[in-house]
Amino acid sequence: MTLTITAQTVSVESIEKLNELSGESVKKCMQCATCTGMCPMVQEMDFSPRKVMHLSQFGLMDKLKDINTYWKCASCHACSVRCPRGIDIAKVMEALRQQVLRKSKNHIEPSEISAEQITELPQIALVAGFRKFTS
Amino acid sequence: MKISYYPGCTLKTKARNLDRAAVASLEALGVGVNEIERWNCCGAVHSLTADDLIHQVGPVRNLIRAKEQGAEKLVTLCSMCYNTLARANRIMQNDPVKRDTINRFMDEEIDYAGEVEVVHYLTYLQQEIGWDKVKEQVKVPMTDLKVAPYYGCTLQRPAEIGIEPFGSYALMAGLLEAVGATVMAFDAADKCCGSYQVLGVPAGENSAGAAIVNLAASAGVEALATSCPLCEYNLGKQQQQMIDKGKIATTIPTYYFTQLLAVALGLDAEHCHFELNDPQSAGLLRDKKCLAAAA
């Protein structure tokens, strides 16, 4: 993917919104990719956590809107504990999820979960999943 | 000695094997267990957005119940409950603005400022009872059982609430050694099992969980010990489906560490509820001649 970054493509507003929601500063990231190396879900992700951080630094929300990375994130904080810049990357991923969910868009539909799965799953899986995937 | 205890929802139903074995073990070690009254769901996951305080109300209410009932410490067991309670507690201790907002929001509850200490069961055992005393009480040692502590994410992360530093598994290793097991190390003890991602994935196709089981198998681990019902579901109960889908080559029985403790203390199998584990779990203990009480 080729990115052309100019003063016009950078969205200061998007960066500020992301920082405010996450309580972090995405600009601190120095692109070392330690987060990507630590992430247990990275093989299933469209973009690596490092790449998401890079796009976030320029507020390029268009490039982030259809990817699965922040939906695949399990908030395990493996990235956060090893980030040499002290960024809680899991919080940035949460902010990206919340920007979708707060527009009343569900990522999964609870009504589509099979009765069999509901019977089997521990309650914490359902509560956690609904918290992370539904508005 | 008596402790205040928060079980959490899953431990009352699908993870009774975690809860019942824990309570019976503490009683066998001379500790009374007082389940706090009127507890509610902890919320399962900590809210990570800076402006979301409403989801802190659930865990904080539980802490208030403990304070009202005179508890200085609240012992909990499920890794996810421990994580959400401990993190909400830190907000109430360290963030006066959020603390005031949350306290003002709750009309009927007393004010709370983090007075109750949230303690994980393993920490409690090590600090208040000690591995030597546990060892003295062992009646059925887990001789020859090669078991690896599996912590997953929420017992250790983030660092400020971790029961021990990232990369260290001394608490569970200490307990497993005390019950006579051979403690094994493997490269995925702190890796995420896939957690609530299981909601969107067909049975047996959780690659994060499969990677952990495969790494355990290649390290010669015979069994995994965990503290979390979601880890147990992803790693233990899903194993047959993972085999069927070709994700893993061999099964590894998965236990709650409290079940191994209860068996070692010689408690009746009725306290352990092995019927809720993956099917091969009770079988391995029987093969190792550890499950005399449940035979």
Interface residues (C-beta under 8 A of the other chain):
Chain A: E20 L21 S22 G23 P40 M41 Q43 E44 W71 K72 A74 S75 C76 H77 A78 S80 V81 D88 A90 K91 E94 A95 Q98 H107 I108 I113 Q117 E120 L121 P122 Q123 I124 A125 L126 V127 A128 G129 R131 K132 F133
Chain B: G8 C9 T10 T13 K14 A15 C41 G43 A44 V45 H46 S47 L48 T49 A50 D51 D52 H55 C78 M80 G152 C153 T154 R157 P158 A159 F166 D190 K191 C192 G194 S195 Y196 Q197 V198 L199 G200 A203 S207 A208 A211 P229 L230 E232 Y233 K237
